[in-house]
Amino acid sequence: MSGQVVVTLIAALCVLLPLAWCMPSQTTRPEAAMTRREIIKDFVAKVQALIIELIEKLKALSALR
């Protein structure tokens, strides 16, 4: 993948993940909503960590050029 494609994907994730976090839950059970929210929160944290790692690797790669 080219650098521009990677940056575009990162930008899309940065926009879509908070949007997904704010969407209302379809369930009426509070415990299910809380569990769903925790799963989403963990997923967002992991994706953000991967994005940070990818950006660091891209910076290191561009520094080698």
C-alpha positions as CSV (number, residue, x, y, z in Angstrom):
1,M,0.0,0.0,0.0
2,S,1.2,3.5,-0.7
3,G,1.6,6.0,2.0
4,Q,-1.3,8.1,0.8
5,V,-3.7,5.1,1.0
6,V,-2.5,4.3,4.6
7,V,-2.9,7.9,5.7
8,T,-6.4,7.9,4.1
9,L,-7.4,4.7,6.0
10,I,-6.0,6.1,9.3
11,A,-8.0,9.3,8.8
12,A,-11.2,7.3,8.0
13,L,-10.7,5.3,11.2
14,C,-10.1,8.4,13.3
15,V,-13.4,9.8,12.0
16,L,-15.5,6.6,12.1
17,L,-14.5,5.2,15.5
18,P,-15.7,8.1,17.6
19,L,-18.9,8.2,15.5
20,A,-19.5,4.5,16.2
21,W,-18.9,5.1,19.9
22,C,-21.6,7.8,20.0
23,M,-24.3,5.8,18.2
24,P,-27.2,4.8,20.5
25,S,-27.5,1.2,21.6
26,Q,-30.5,-0.8,20.2
27,T,-30.9,-2.8,23.3
28,T,-33.2,-1.8,26.2
29,R,-31.3,-3.9,28.8
30,P,-28.8,-1.7,30.7
31,E,-26.4,-4.6,31.4
32,A,-26.2,-5.5,27.7
33,A,-25.7,-1.9,26.8
34,M,-22.9,-1.6,29.3
35,T,-21.2,-4.8,28.1
36,R,-21.5,-3.6,24.5
37,R,-20.1,-0.2,25.4
38,E,-17.1,-1.9,27.1
39,I,-16.5,-4.1,24.1
40,I,-16.5,-1.0,21.8
41,K,-14.3,1.0,24.2
42,D,-11.7,-1.8,24.2
43,F,-11.9,-2.1,20.4
44,V,-11.4,1.6,20.0
45,A,-8.4,1.6,22.4
46,K,-6.8,-1.2,20.5
47,V,-7.3,0.4,17.1
48,Q,-6.0,3.7,18.3
49,A,-2.9,1.9,19.7
50,L,-2.4,0.2,16.3
51,I,-2.8,3.5,14.5
52,I,-0.1,5.1,16.8
53,E,2.2,2.2,16.1
54,L,1.6,2.4,12.4
55,I,2.3,6.2,12.4
56,E,5.6,5.6,14.3
57,K,6.7,3.0,11.8
58,L,5.8,5.2,8.9
59,K,7.8,8.0,10.4
60,A,10.8,5.7,10.9
61,L,10.4,4.4,7.3
62,S,10.4,7.9,5.9
63,A,13.4,8.8,8.1
64,L,15.4,6.0,6.4
65,R,14.9,7.5,3.0
